[in-house]
């Protein structure tokens, strides 16, 4: 008795998984570029603001405000990377579930 093994479904799944990986890496690289540009712009603006500081109180307020703004910027950037990872995970999970059908 000879059993025919269908390699088409696993092969297509492997291709789809590789496409998911390529898409995730591409999005991640684009996000890294955007993140770098945002950080550079942020610090450029903050350097200009720092030039106007006159008193120790101004320095303290500037420092607190800048750190809050930087934290929010980094938080948003982290959320963007998390979204990319979640999208890739969901796509890969969906692809794996097709194999068991």
Residue pairs with C-beta under 8 A, 6 or more apart in sequence:
9 98
9 99
10 99
13 95
13 96
13 98
13 99
16 95
17 92
17 95
20 88
20 91
20 92
20 95
21 88
23 88
23 91
24 84
24 85
24 87
24 88
27 84
27 87
28 81
28 84
31 77
31 80
31 81
31 84
34 80
35 77
35 80
38 73
38 77
39 73
42 69
42 70
42 73
46 66
46 69
49 62
49 66
50 62
52 58
53 59
53 62
